[in-house]
Amino acid sequence: MTQTNNIQWHSLASIESLRHQVCDEIVQRATEAIATSGKFSIVLAGGHTPRAVYRLLRDVKADWAHWHVYHGDERCLAPDHIDRNSLMARQAWLQYVAIPESQIHDIPAELGPVAGARAYAQTLKEVGTFDVVLLGLGEDGHTASLFPGQLVDNSADAVPVFNSPKPPLERVSLSQQRLNNSREVLFLVTGAGKQQAVDNWRNGVAIPATLIAPKESVEIFCYEVDLDA
């Protein structure tokens, strides 16, 4: 493990170790938050690695009644589309546990990027600081749906995204400032294809992921990435 300011980098020996360590971290944070404030708020990421973590979470014994679930970004597709992050999270985890439906907050991206962002910003208006935010890292350095070369929009908690370099072109994303309003951010970084993005990050090159710098803690869990490169 290496640490820079409030960023801790973790190199895991196997993908299974990464999944279990992230799952354990989430559960620990949830237990602490519920004991302190009576609730736990988590922002979910899309992708294969988070999905595997979600599958572990469904077998955990937790005080689900006090969990509140949000999403970091969403594709502007129908709610039942196979590529929706919200559908993946429900199929992998949420449908198996007793989190009240009223506490699972999907992004209504099917409304389109502008209307979907406006509606989700309203949902987040009274939420306060997130306890945990899960994020991935793209080979180009993007995170959530904040992409390189695109204007960073901090006009609201949730913002529309147009002309995404990855299909579909239209999305809704939490803004940089909203993602930073969190107690802990967990990045899940897997695959040798992420090496250049990680090297840029560690060498001080500006990539979208470097915008996510909450005051308290950033934990970056890596597999098949050389942190000594």
Secondary structure as the mmCIF struct_conf table of DSSP 4:
data_model
#
loop_
_struct_conf.conf_type_id
_struct_conf.id
_struct_conf.beg_label_comp_id
_struct_conf.beg_label_asym_id
_struct_conf.beg_label_seq_id
_struct_conf.end_label_comp_id
_struct_conf.end_label_asym_id
_struct_conf.end_label_seq_id
STRN STRN1 THR A 2 THR A 4
TURN_TY1_P TURN_TY1_P1 ASN A 5 ASN A 6
STRN STRN2 ILE A 7 SER A 11
BEND BEND1 ALA A 13 SER A 14
HELX_RH_AL_P HELX_RH_AL_P1 ILE A 15 SER A 37
BEND BEND2 GLY A 38 GLY A 38
STRN STRN3 PHE A 40 LEU A 44
BEND BEND3 GLY A 47 GLY A 47
HELX_RH_AL_P HELX_RH_AL_P2 HIS A 48 LEU A 57
TURN_TY1_P TURN_TY1_P2 ARG A 58 ASP A 59
BEND BEND4 VAL A 60 VAL A 60
HELX_RH_3T_P HELX_RH_3T_P1 TRP A 64 HIS A 66
STRN STRN4 TRP A 67 HIS A 71
BEND BEND5 GLY A 72 GLY A 72
STRN STRN5 ASP A 73 ARG A 75
BEND BEND6 CYS A 76 LEU A 77
TURN_TY1_P TURN_TY1_P3 PRO A 79 ASP A 80
TURN_TY1_P TURN_TY1_P4 ILE A 82 ASP A 83
HELX_RH_AL_P HELX_RH_AL_P3 ASN A 85 ALA A 92
TURN_TY1_P TURN_TY1_P5 TRP A 93 TRP A 93
HELX_RH_3T_P HELX_RH_3T_P2 LEU A 94 TYR A 96
BEND BEND7 VAL A 97 VAL A 97
HELX_RH_3T_P HELX_RH_3T_P3 GLU A 101 GLN A 103
STRN STRN6 ILE A 104 ILE A 104
HELX_RH_3T_P HELX_RH_3T_P4 ALA A 109 LEU A 111
HELX_RH_AL_P HELX_RH_AL_P4 PRO A 113 LEU A 124
TURN_TY1_P TURN_TY1_P6 LYS A 125 VAL A 127
BEND BEND8 THR A 129 THR A 129
STRN STRN7 PHE A 130 GLY A 136
TURN_TY1_P TURN_TY1_P7 GLU A 139 ASP A 140
BEND BEND9 GLY A 141 GLY A 141
STRN STRN8 THR A 143 THR A 143
TURN_TY1_P TURN_TY1_P8 ALA A 144 SER A 145
STRN STRN9 LEU A 146 LEU A 146
TURN_TY1_P TURN_TY1_P9 PRO A 148 GLY A 149
BEND BEND10 GLN A 150 GLN A 150
BEND BEND11 SER A 155 ASP A 157
STRN STRN10 ALA A 158 VAL A 161
BEND BEND12 ASN A 163 ASN A 163
BEND BEND13 PRO A 165 LEU A 169
STRN STRN11 ARG A 171 LEU A 174
HELX_RH_AL_P HELX_RH_AL_P5 GLN A 176 ASN A 180
BEND BEND14 ASN A 181 ASN A 181
STRN STRN12 SER A 182 THR A 190
BEND BEND15 GLY A 191 GLY A 191
HELX_RH_3T_P HELX_RH_3T_P5 ALA A 192 LYS A 194
HELX_RH_AL_P HELX_RH_AL_P6 GLN A 195 ARG A 202
TURN_TY1_P TURN_TY1_P10 ASN A 203 GLY A 204
HELX_RH_3T_P HELX_RH_3T_P6 PRO A 208 LEU A 211
BEND BEND16 LYS A 215 GLU A 216
STRN STRN13 VAL A 218 TYR A 223
BEND BEND17 GLU A 224 GLU A 224
TURN_TY1_P TURN_TY1_P11 LEU A 227 ASP A 228
#
